[in-house]
């Protein structure tokens, strides 16, 4: 079973890297980009076969390591 | 007085930190990240600067969950003194020993320069020998020193006088110019600037010496 974790900065936390990307897009002529937020995608291959159990476990991984919940939020997708 | 300095793969200020403690009169033991215990009799733990585990995932994230990490959390939980400098500050926030987080510098540039700071509180075992409002210059060298904390957390830090150092001419976008913060019991300090790089004349300054002297003097008499 595979899991995909999306980690993004929480709303309201300034993202200097996203801002730099937005500026660079502007320089390339892509006008109308109002905001860019940059995050991470983490893919995991799991031995688990139980979807609900896997999801709970990956959420625990997010809380303990994969995301810093002081500044980041995450979503878990089991596929 | 015994100081334990931790080394992670990628730490590069561990020797300087050990040296600064030794010059202030401490016995220094070096601890490897795979160790699971802090040596008996340790009075203070130093978490050094560098790029532990290559800054993978987030700065300090992997180091904070390494085998020695739990021992540091337990040590602090029992009222032990801990100082984290630069990457060490990032590690302590990742451990949850200090509030907030350190993000990419607002300028997106790696900042490496002597940095003027104000000692924001002398009510700590790290800053007691400085006069209130003293200006000091410690070097900075970081890419991720932009201290972020929510409004409520900031209010609490300010209300409890837990900002230890503030930048003069903020180099990285930190909230409220914060360069260093204290834990609620005031025994854990994290700061981005490097006091251990200014403890003797050969380093071009001695502004950091008082911080280590305060700590060793105070812990020596306990």
Interface residues (C-beta under 8 A of the other chain):
Chain A: X13 X14 X16 X17 X20 X64 X65 X66 X68 X70 X71
Chain B: X57 X58 X61 X65 X93 X94 X99 X100 X101 X103 X104 X105 X106 X107 X108 X146 X148 X173
